[in-house]
Amino acid sequence: MSIISERPPTAPTLPVVELGPHFGAEIHGIDLARVDDDHVLALREALVAYKVLFVRGQHGLDDAAQIEFGRRLGEVTVGHPVHDSGDVAPEVYSLDSQDNGFADVWHTDVTFVERPPAISVLRAVVLPPNGGDTNWADSQLAYESLSPGLRDYVDTLTAVHDGSREFGYYLAHRRQGRGNLWEGEVVTHLTPVEHPVVRVHPESGRKGLFVNPGFTSHIVGVSEHESRGILDILYAHLTKPEHVVRHRWQPGDVALWDNRSTAHYANRDYGDRHRVMHRIPLRGDTLVGPATTAPR
């Protein structure tokens, strides 16, 4: 591990410890409930560079402070378009293992809407004594390590993302067809959306794969067999060990990740022991692909 030293001269130096040569970092010695504006800006810049940041020792952070920090980092939305997290603030998506709150499929958050969240902030609330690690994959590094010919091909592709695969039954039966207020409208159905298979990051300009097993149903304009083959190749490549960082949770941990350039997976290896995580999302951008000259 190495300490980062290159920062813009006007920005404060964050106490960053890199977790690998390309991806992931820990931030030490800051309090997210009291961090100043300059350090919030530096955190936002570090997120674009490192994709996922881990901040330990945030024992004083509760839901209200987590939401307030999120508002300083970006525009906080409701926690989820469909899920009812019960007796928590509407901005919070509670992942409770006692209420089927698992995330043990590789996914990028809420890609089944037109503008998926840009950033997610996840706080450990209840942890099992062991297990329950979370893994993140760097979609930009994965794209850049594809062969040139395959990169050129996937640059041209569009994929369908379908939330009904995961949340259709829940919306119809647990919510009686009435979800949450998302982008100014109450969610009553989950219409599949199309996104470019390769996304151009709106801040860095880097390209990254933007498909995931959780919500991507198929590639547009090819046969079902070809679609499955293409997606299987991309998923296997995205989740290669050299593209993945794994976090072992401790009480007081907070993870922040750039949802525009990552996918993640939570290990479900803790049996019937309790695990609760609270996540808040920040409003996302309209997707731009390699062939797009302006937001759609």
Salt bridges, closest charged atoms under 4 A:
GLU26 OE1 - HIS28 NE2 3.03
GLU26 OE2 - ARG56 NH2 3.63
ASP31 OD2 - ARG34 NH1 2.82
ASP36 OD1 - HIS39 ND1 2.84
ASP37 OD1 - ARG72 NH2 2.66
GLU45 OE1 - ARG7 NH2 3.02
ASP63 OD1 - ARG123 NH2 2.23
ASP63 OD1 - HIS278 ND1 2.76
GLU75 OE2 - ARG283 NE 2.95
GLU91 OE2 - ARG71 NH2 3.12
ASP96 OD1 - HIS274 NE2 2.77
ASP99 OD1 - ARG174 NH2 3.47
ASP104 OD2 - ARG268 NH1 3.55
ASP109 OD1 - HIS107 NE2 3.45
ASP109 OD1 - HIS264 NE2 3.10
ASP109 OD1 - ARG279 NH1 2.98
ASP133 OD2 - ARG246 NE 2.85
ASP133 OD2 - ARG248 NE 3.52
ASP138 OD2 - LYS51 NZ 3.27
GLU144 OE1 - ARG206 NH2 2.79
ASP155 OD2 - LYS207 NZ 3.05
GLU183 OE2 - ARG115 NE 3.20
GLU183 OE1 - ARG283 NH1 2.66
GLU203 OE2 - ARG44 NH2 3.08
GLU203 OE2 - ARG260 NH2 2.87
ASP232 OD1 - ARG228 NH1 3.35
GLU242 OE2 - LYS240 NZ 3.26
ASP253 OD2 - ARG56 NH1 2.68
ASP253 OD2 - HIS247 NE2 2.91
ASP258 OD2 - HIS201 NE2 2.72
ASP258 OD1 - ARG260 NE 2.93
ASP285 OD2 - ARG199 NH2 3.71
ASP285 OD2 - ARG260 NH1 3.15
